[in-house]
Amino acid sequence: MKLINKKWLSIVAVAFVLPTLSALAGDSEIATLRKDTQIEQQKTPKVIPKVVNTDVKQKRSYPMQPPVIPHQTRNYEVNLNANKCMSCHSRERTQESQAPMVSVTHFMDRDGNFLAEISPRRYFCNQCHVTQKNAQPLIDNNFTDMQSLMKDKLTNTKLPKAK
């Protein structure tokens, strides 16, 4: 019995020690946002990118994507007592502000019933909507939107010849 326990203990120890050693040995191969900066060093931070403040609607990349916010929202108060976004995007204010009204889905409860006011589930805008920054991606991204995928599929699909 003791022989089995020692053997089992050895297997478990090797299973935990080997990945740790290989991670330490191949440390330079791990992709991080720090790049070549060692963990003990502090890199000079890059300048914070500016918010795109054009008030021009941005293209959406996929169906049902929440639209990005095309203007500055710094110091906007959104809490249980106030929602600065609604000062322009509420039904009552859109004519004056010329901002798009929030989607009708924001007036629905979880059961699909329409409400007179914004649903509590949709009240905190920054859960889904973000300001657009003029910045390069932190890591490479090969995301392809649905429209491009479908266009490529149609282009590469050979139609059967008519007889």
VMD Tcl script that draws the C-alpha trace (Angstrom):
set ca {
  {0.00 0.00 0.00}
  {2.82 2.42 0.87}
  {4.49 1.67 -2.47}
  {1.33 2.71 -4.34}
  {1.04 5.94 -2.30}
  {4.69 6.85 -2.98}
  {4.26 6.10 -6.69}
  {1.07 8.19 -6.83}
  {2.74 11.03 -4.94}
  {5.68 10.97 -7.39}
  {3.35 11.13 -10.40}
  {1.43 14.07 -8.92}
  {4.64 15.92 -8.05}
  {6.02 15.48 -11.58}
  {2.69 16.58 -13.07}
  {2.90 19.89 -11.16}
  {6.65 20.53 -11.32}
  {7.27 19.93 -15.05}
  {4.80 22.54 -16.37}
  {6.20 25.08 -13.91}
  {9.79 24.42 -14.98}
  {8.90 24.54 -18.67}
  {7.05 27.83 -18.15}
  {10.09 29.32 -16.43}
  {12.46 28.05 -19.11}
  {10.32 29.36 -21.99}
  {9.42 32.63 -20.29}
  {10.50 34.72 -23.29}
  {8.00 32.93 -25.53}
  {4.96 34.05 -23.56}
  {3.10 36.88 -25.30}
  {2.30 39.73 -22.93}
  {1.39 43.38 -23.24}
  {4.65 44.18 -21.43}
  {6.61 42.94 -24.48}
  {10.34 42.94 -23.55}
  {9.99 44.86 -20.29}
  {11.02 42.76 -17.31}
  {8.54 42.36 -14.45}
  {10.76 44.34 -12.03}
  {10.91 47.32 -14.38}
  {8.27 49.95 -15.00}
  {7.82 51.09 -18.57}
  {6.93 54.69 -19.35}
  {3.18 54.58 -20.05}
  {1.90 55.52 -23.47}
  {-0.27 58.58 -23.93}
  {-3.93 57.83 -23.31}
  {-5.70 57.84 -26.70}
  {-8.25 60.55 -27.34}
  {-11.94 59.73 -27.58}
  {-13.37 59.99 -31.07}
  {-15.63 63.00 -30.60}
  {-17.24 63.34 -34.03}
  {-20.89 62.56 -33.26}
  {-20.81 60.40 -36.41}
  {-22.35 56.93 -36.11}
  {-19.80 54.14 -36.46}
  {-20.23 50.97 -38.53}
  {-21.23 47.93 -36.50}
  {-19.29 44.70 -36.98}
  {-21.94 42.13 -36.12}
  {-25.73 41.88 -35.75}
  {-27.11 43.18 -32.45}
  {-23.81 44.90 -31.59}
  {-24.46 47.82 -29.25}
  {-23.51 51.05 -31.02}
  {-20.35 52.74 -29.78}
  {-20.66 56.20 -28.26}
  {-19.32 58.74 -30.80}
  {-18.66 61.50 -28.27}
  {-16.92 62.24 -24.98}
  {-18.63 60.85 -21.84}
  {-16.05 61.80 -19.24}
  {-17.78 63.03 -16.05}
  {-21.17 61.73 -17.20}
  {-23.11 60.73 -14.13}
  {-24.93 57.42 -14.43}
  {-26.11 56.05 -11.11}
  {-29.36 55.13 -9.35}
  {-30.38 58.81 -9.09}
  {-29.32 60.21 -12.46}
  {-28.50 59.16 -16.02}
  {-26.78 61.92 -18.01}
  {-27.20 59.93 -21.25}
  {-30.97 60.35 -21.03}
  {-30.63 64.15 -21.13}
  {-30.17 63.71 -24.91}
  {-31.28 60.17 -25.77}
  {-34.67 59.99 -23.98}
  {-37.87 60.10 -26.03}
  {-38.66 63.60 -24.78}
  {-35.25 65.11 -25.66}
  {-34.33 63.65 -29.07}
  {-35.95 66.40 -31.15}
  {-34.11 69.11 -29.25}
  {-30.76 67.28 -29.02}
  {-30.91 65.55 -32.43}
  {-29.43 62.48 -30.74}
  {-30.86 59.05 -31.62}
  {-33.45 57.76 -29.19}
  {-32.49 54.64 -27.27}
  {-33.77 51.45 -28.87}
  {-37.28 50.28 -28.03}
  {-35.68 47.14 -26.59}
  {-34.44 49.32 -23.72}
  {-38.09 49.83 -22.70}
  {-38.80 46.09 -22.38}
  {-38.64 43.98 -19.25}
  {-37.21 40.46 -19.23}
  {-40.63 39.04 -20.16}
  {-40.95 41.22 -23.29}
  {-43.49 43.65 -21.79}
  {-43.10 47.30 -22.78}
  {-42.53 49.82 -20.01}
  {-43.13 53.57 -19.84}
  {-39.54 54.22 -18.72}
  {-36.16 52.64 -19.43}
  {-35.93 49.12 -18.06}
  {-33.72 48.81 -14.97}
  {-31.81 46.13 -16.90}
  {-30.84 48.73 -19.52}
  {-30.37 51.80 -17.33}
  {-26.57 51.64 -16.97}
  {-25.51 52.46 -20.53}
  {-21.80 51.68 -20.15}
  {-22.56 48.03 -19.49}
  {-22.86 47.65 -23.27}
  {-21.97 50.96 -24.93}
  {-18.41 52.30 -24.93}
  {-16.75 55.41 -26.25}
  {-14.63 54.90 -29.34}
  {-10.96 55.71 -28.90}
  {-8.53 56.59 -31.66}
  {-6.13 53.76 -30.78}
  {-4.46 50.77 -32.34}
  {-5.47 47.34 -30.96}
  {-3.27 46.08 -28.13}
  {-2.91 42.72 -29.84}
  {-3.34 41.55 -33.43}
  {-6.94 40.90 -34.33}
  {-8.19 39.00 -37.35}
  {-11.90 39.54 -36.69}
  {-13.93 39.54 -39.89}
  {-17.44 40.94 -39.86}
  {-20.38 38.82 -41.04}
  {-20.99 40.84 -44.22}
  {-17.41 40.27 -45.41}
  {-17.59 36.56 -44.58}
  {-20.80 36.15 -46.57}
  {-19.39 38.16 -49.49}
  {-16.26 35.96 -49.53}
  {-18.37 32.82 -49.35}
  {-20.49 33.92 -52.33}
  {-17.40 34.89 -54.32}
  {-15.67 31.57 -53.65}
  {-18.74 29.37 -54.18}
  {-18.94 27.96 -57.67}
  {-22.46 27.67 -58.99}
  {-23.36 24.38 -60.69}
  {-23.41 24.61 -64.48}
  {-26.82 24.49 -66.12}
  {-27.43 21.45 -68.32}
}
mol new
graphics top color blue
foreach p $ca { graphics top sphere $p radius 0.5 }
foreach p [lrange $ca 0 end-1] q [lrange $ca 1 end] { graphics top cylinder $p $q radius 0.2 }
display resetview
